[in-house]
């Protein structure tokens, strides 16, 4: 008796009201499909909200297009997919799959506010650079680097994730970040 092991599509967690599936019939093609598996793990662990909670955002709320969580997710997923240099994100910012991993609803960027950003759903290297190079003590007053990592929270976040993993718990996902 033969067993059919080929599935016509793979189904993943939805992105809002959008269905996320992997099919093998062409269309928009990416070589980074493994990122969907990373997203599944992240959703179960709640890692991106926890990491984002370790940053303080001093930006003007009326001028924000990319949340801290989206920026952290873009950088982490980019690193996991082999895009270690920030300048890789000048190309990757147009990638619909990376936009789906980050949680963007507009996967093509066609609804971005500024005309020069349309077609790019994600942040470019200069925005990510500001996230990485800001100084905790100076971010509130800095003109450009206004997102500051809290080193103490960062360390605590990793310990909590480690402890929850070792004790078999997923942690309190309703309150991401570190217990302070």
Secondary structure by P-SEA (a helix, b strand, c coil): cccccccccccccccccbbbbbbccccccccccaaaaaaaaaaaaccaaaaaaacccccccccccccaaaaaaaaaaaaaaccccccccccccccaaaaaaaccccccccccccccccccccccaaaaaaaaccccccccccccccccccaaaaaaaaaaaaaaaaaccccccccccccc
